[in-house]
Amino acid sequence: MNLSRAKTILICAFLGLNLLLCYHLFGEEMGRLTRVAVSAAELRRAVRQLEEAGYLLEAKIDRSARKSAFLTVFPYHEAGEMLRAKFAPAAAPQAGTAGTLVYESGEAKVELHPTGLGRVEFKAGRELAGNQEPVAAVELQLKEWGLLYPEARFDYLEGSGERGVVHYVQLCRDMPLYSGYLKAFLENNRLWAVEIYWLQADEPLPEKVMEVIPATEALLQMAEHLGPSPHPRRIVKAELGFYSRDYDAEKWEVPPVWRFLFEDGESCFVNAFTGNLES
């Protein structure tokens, strides 16, 4: 038998087998990634309709077909406890309003709310590094205190000039969980307060995973709910995540939402299953 011909046959058979295995392993995933829920023409049409209503879309839009499920979440009380242990370790608890516990030291006052929200207020403020931008200076200080969890992602800076709030959002399975947040309150280059509200989530059931409405449909639903804007409003972020208001409960469900962030810091949450506005 011709040795060269046998080698060629073996190589072709080997390549064919590899292609077959790749198809079975990655074919379904590649098909999912290439699925498009919003065509370029549909996006242009949606942008025009938004502009007619006074909303200017300046955010990148995810045009792919997406799936999601409800998350079952519960408060992570240890986040607030970390504030107490850090800034008022020896203070005795005092009763505040609505079941809040207050711990006061010489430098700070810590409030732990029944919902899991923790807040620390610094009586004289904490001076930030003067040679850095506000967000970088805040991040450095939070890291030094051990308050900037790995799941925290910078979201936006609200305000300008002498006063502002640095917003972080909690990530859950690489998606924003907007119900979980970290806020740092600034004034005159000093840090005056920090709020943290962190959540834990159970794994969603695979059978509960469903397709969500496209981002363009959610945007048009938002414009319809809000009504025409008398002045142009810029939408600077558009992301799929999770959101619900916090509850005084052990566990509750959080739906997937499209979150649209306006230039002024206001957020609008549209349920990604129903298209309804979330309060």
N, C-alpha and C positions, 0 to 999 in steps of 0.2 A: 504494500500500500504506500502511496506517496505521502512521505512524512510532512511535507509542507502543507499539503491539502488537509491532512488530519489535524494539524495545528490550527488551521483556519476554521475548520468545523468546530473544534473545541472552544476556540475564542468566541465564535458567534453564539454557540450554545450557552456559554458562560454569561455573555452580555445580555442575551435574551432572558435568562433566568433572573439576573439582577434587575432588569426592567420590570419583569413580572412581580418580583418581590416589592420593589419601590411603589408600584401601582397599588398593591394591596395594603402596604403600610401607610402611604401618604396620599393616595389618590383622593380619598374622601376629604381629608383635611385641606388639600390644595383646592378642591372644588369649593369648599366652604369659604376659603380666603378670597377666591376670585368672584364670588357672588356679589352682585351689586344691587342694592335696593333703590338707589337714586341715580338716574341717568344725568348726564351733564345738562341736557335740555330741561329736565325737571328741576334741577338746582337753579338754573338761570331763571326759570319761571317763578320759583319760590322767592328768589332774591328780589325780583321785580314787584311781586305782591307785597313783600315786607316793606320795600321802599315806599310804595304807595300808602302804606299805613303808618309811615314815619319811623320804621325800624331799619337801621343800617347794619347789615351782616358783615362784620370784619373778622369773624372767627373761621378757622378751618372746619369744614364739615365732614364727618365720617359718612361716607356714601355706601359703605358695605352693609350687607344683611347681618344683623346682630341678633343674638339670643340672650336671654337672661332669665332670672327667677327671683322670687321673693327671698329675702334674707330674714332669718329669725335672729334677733339681736337681744342683748342684755347688757346693762351698764357694767363698766369696768371700774368699780369703786376704788381700786388700788391707785388709780391716777390721782384722785383727790387726796388720798392718804399720803401719797408721796409729798404733796405740798405741805401737809401738816407736819410730817416728819422732818422736812427740810427747813421750814421757817418758823415753826412753833412747837418744837418737840416736847417741851416741858410744860406747856400751857394746859390748864384744865378746861374741859369743854363748858361752854355757856350756851344756853338755849336761845336760838334766834327765832325769826318768824318762820311759819310754815314748816316746822320740823328741822330747820337748819341748825347745825352745830357750829359754834364760833370758837376759834382758838386764837388768842391774842398774845403776842410777844412784844418785846421792846421795839422791834423793827417792822413787824408786819401783823396783819390780821388775816386769818385763813377761815374761809367759810366752806363747809361741806354740806351740800344739799341732798335731800333724800333721793332725788333722781339720779345722783351720781356726779353732778356738776361740782367741780372744785374751783375755788377762786382765792387768790392771794392778792392783798393790797399792801403795797409798801408805803409806810408812813412818810418817809422822806424821799421816796423814789430811788431808783438805782441808776447811777450815771452810766451811760453807754460810751463805748469807745468813740472818740470824736473824729477819728480819721477814717471812718467807714460809713458806708451807706446804711440807712436805718435797718433794712432787712438783714443785711450781713451782720450788723452789730447785735441785733436781737437774737439771731440764730446762734452766734458765738456764745452769748450769755445763757441761752436756754440749754445748749449743749454742755456748758460748764456745770450747770445745775442738774443735768441728767433728765431734763424735762422734754427734750426733743426726741420722741420715740422714732424708731426706724420707719414706722408706718405713717409718720407725719410728712406731708408734702406742702410746700409753700403754695398758697392759692393766689392771694393778691394783697396789695397794700391799700387800705382805705384811708382817705384824708390826705392832707398835704400840709406843708409848712410846719407849724409848731406842734400840731396834734395829729395823731394817726393811730390806726389799728392794723397790726400785721396779722393776717389770717392764714392759718394752716388747716388743711383738711386731712382726715384720716383715710388711708388707703386700705381696702379690703379686697384681696384677690386681684390686685393690680387695678382696681377700679375705685374711684372716689366714693367714700361713704360720708356724704355731706352732713349726716346727723352727728358724726363725730368730729370734733374740732378742737383747735388750740388757738387762743387769741392773746396777743400781747398789746397792751395799751400804752401809748407813748405820748409824752408832752415835754417840749423843751429839751430834747435829747436825753430824757430820763424815762426809764421804764417804771410805770406806776402800778400796773396790775397785770396778772396773768390768769386766764380762765382756761380750764381744760375739761372736756367732756368726751370720754373715750368709751367705745363699745366693743363687745366681743360678739362674734357671729357663729352660728351653727352652720355646718355644711348644707347647702341647698340640695333638695332631693332631685336626682337626674330627671325623673319623670315630670317634674314641675317646670323644667326649662322650656320656654316658649319664645317665639320670635317677637321682637319689639317693633313698634312703629318707626318708620324712618325719621331721621332728624328733621328733614324738611317739613314733614307732616306735623311734627311736634312744634316747630317754629310757627307754622300758620295757625295751629290751635292756640298757641300762646298769644299771637297777635289778635285773634278773634276774642279771646277771653279778656285781654287787657283793653281792647278797643284802640282806635287810631290815636297816635301820640301827637299832641299839638306842636312838639318840637322834635327834631331828629334825635333818636336814641341809638347809641352804638352798642352792638352786641359783640363783646370782645372774647368770650369763651363759650364753647358749646361742647358738652361732654356727656357721655352716658355714665351714670353712677347710681347711687341709692340714696333715698331721702325719705324721712318722715319726721314729724315733730317728736320731741321726746315725751315719754309717758312715765308716770309714776307707777311702774309695773315691773314685774320680774322679767318678762319677755314680751316681745311684740314683733310683728312682721313689718318689714320695710320694703316698699316696692322699688323696682328699677325706675329711674327717671332720666329725662333729658334735662340737664341744668344749663340755663342760659344766663351768663353774667353780663350785666350792663356796665358801661364805663364808669358810672357813678357808684358801683359797688353793690347795687341791688341784684339779687338773684331771683330767677323765675324757674320753678320746677314743674315739669309736665310729666305726668304718669306715662311711662313708656309702653304700658299695655292698653290703657283706656284713652289717653289723650287729654284727660282732665287735669286741671291745674291743682297742684298739691299746696295746701295752705302752709 
